């Protein structure tokens, strides 16, 4: 999911986004704040929806305020901007949420793993494959997101416009595609991907504290 967000930005704008990890961090922490008793205490499903909305807004603000003014500047300058943006977002997260480790809300069961009996034996004992539920469902959700993105790029007008922009900016602009709009949508989608990836990572990491 993290790599998908990086590739999405790079293919649409030819910019390597060094701030994708910090966008993931913010998406995760905002979800925790919306869902925890220390924050708003919303139901988890509503907290995730609100966090996705915040992530979309963050992506749009980054593109509009930080990167769009640098249009036409050398590529190195834009890359350095994403590096500075990464440091800014990380510092902002520490300032707002602090550095104390927190437990992410339980989404998937981490105590009752799936057990699959294999058609093999070892020392006359059946071999059992143990799969933790949170890891299995995190993988399923990630694959669903990848499939939805593939369908979006393959069959929607906006997705086709983004693919055309990725191939050649000038040619896409010459046929009426609004390049700045495509860049904004790319950053918004990258924000959603970062938030979902952060939530899945936080869910998977719960096994280390069980």
Steps between C-alpha positions, in 0.01 A plus 500: 500500500785737581676420173173544312462854633857589404461359148166679454656840568812424297309381194262796498744783577850346469565597863630247753297566813728463802211608725284191435611338826407810698160510327455141614592600855251786505221282361559242770520746786192689386307172486614420854397846622155479344440152649669519842353621828781757515363649179146511369411141586318437172404150381795347321332489158411869525850584626652332194270692264587830670872417484472425128336840453782670690755311288333617179506858625866464600594371155316784328660761724848360437450511125340845499716684751838326482545350154287698257696824565815309399372415153780555250774482762788249469407145599760499778334802661164322503653185650664710772159653564353155571791430735431823686130416499576161658690666785224757548222238515699284740567795729135605482387149595735494800384845604131406485502138618825473694742207493328260742425156355128432473290190436302514179133395524432134427363448151569132444523223757861440606442225756326226296709414194374294211629143509520296180588133519740408221499162326844425642629353821817539703591220743146369450357835610284708264657821377289809572539835328428787741394834350427802717166655411624859502777421253269303272235771489757776464627320191144462368424869551826600329418280199148647480648851496743405224216346297281808543785723386555281195131523410512877556793548263363255245137601466438854632547826310709649779716190518562505125589870522751421774653223287529738205665760721746240625601421142558857380402822675511724193302261279237454771467876541469548124187281490331693780601312812544735797843402630470684832170324571664163431786585735254595773304177459824300507602652832150449642506131405854470637368639829226236511750224419734625773220504759381149412858371500565657841185347647594155368855529632374611842261205502773254402740636760258411780637145495825629649317610816284190546 
